[in-house]
Amino acid sequence: MSITAKLLRVYQADRQIRGLKGRVQAAERFLKQREKALADLDAKRDSLSGQARHLKAAAHNDETEIAGIEERIDKLREQLNAATTNKQYTALLTEVNTFKADKAAAEERALETMTRMEEITASLEALQDERAEMVKLRDLARAERDARMAEIQERLTELEAERAVAAEDLPPDVLAEYESEVEFRDEDVMASIQEMDRKRLEYCCGACQVLLPVDVVSSAINGGSINRCPSCRAFLYIEQATRDAAVPTKR
Ligand SMILES: [Zn+2]
C-alpha cells in the first residue's frame, strides 16, 4: 500500500469521525449556551450580594451616626434647661437646631439605604428563582448532550481505533504534516486528482480545480511519495479508475 493510500485511510476515518461528532455538536453548543447563561446569573448574583453587603455596612454607619447625634441633642437639652442667660439659651438652641438638621439628613440617608436594600433583596430573590430554573434547563441540555453522545459512542470508538491503526502505519513526518494541515482546514485536506483531458495530460486538483503540473500527476500515478496541490496544498490522491485510464497497459 502506498503512503498516499495509507494517508487516505486516516483521512477517511477522520471524515467519518467528524461527521459523527457533528451529530453531537448542536447539543453541545446548546449546553454551552445554558452554562453561559447560568454563569451570567451567578455573576449578577455576586454583584448584587456585594452591593447588599456594602449597604448593610452603610446602614450600620447611619444608625451609629444618628445615635451619636441624639446623644449630643440630649446633652444640649439638659444644658438648655440649665441656661441662665438669654444669650446662652439662644446659642444652645441654635446648636440643637443644627444637630436636628444633621439628624434629619442622616435619617433621610438611612431611609434611602433601607429602600435600596429592600430593592436588592427583592432582586436577589427573583434571581434565585431564575437561577433555579436555569439549573433545570442546563441539566436538561446536559442530559440531551449525553444521550446524543451515547448514540455515537460505540461507532466513534471503533472509528478512533481504526484511525489509530491507520495512523500507526504512516511515517511520523507525513502524519505530522497531515495533522498540522487538518488544524487549518476542515474540508478537503485530501483531494482526488481529476481528469480533464487525458490526451493533453491535463489533470486538476479536486479541491481547488487548479491544473496540476505533469510531474505531480505522474508522481501520483506511480504512487511513490506524498503529493500536494501547489495551489491549495491539499494532499492529492488518485482514484483507481483515473489511474487505470491514465496507464492503460497496467490495467
Ligand atoms: Zn488544490
Boltz pocket constraint, residues with backbone or C-beta under 6 A from the ligand:
constraints:
  - pocket:
      binder: B
      contacts: [[A, 191], [A, 205], [A, 206], [A, 207], [A, 208], [A, 209], [A, 210], [A, 229], [A, 230], [A, 231], [A, 232], [A, 233], [A, 234]]
      max_distance: 6.0
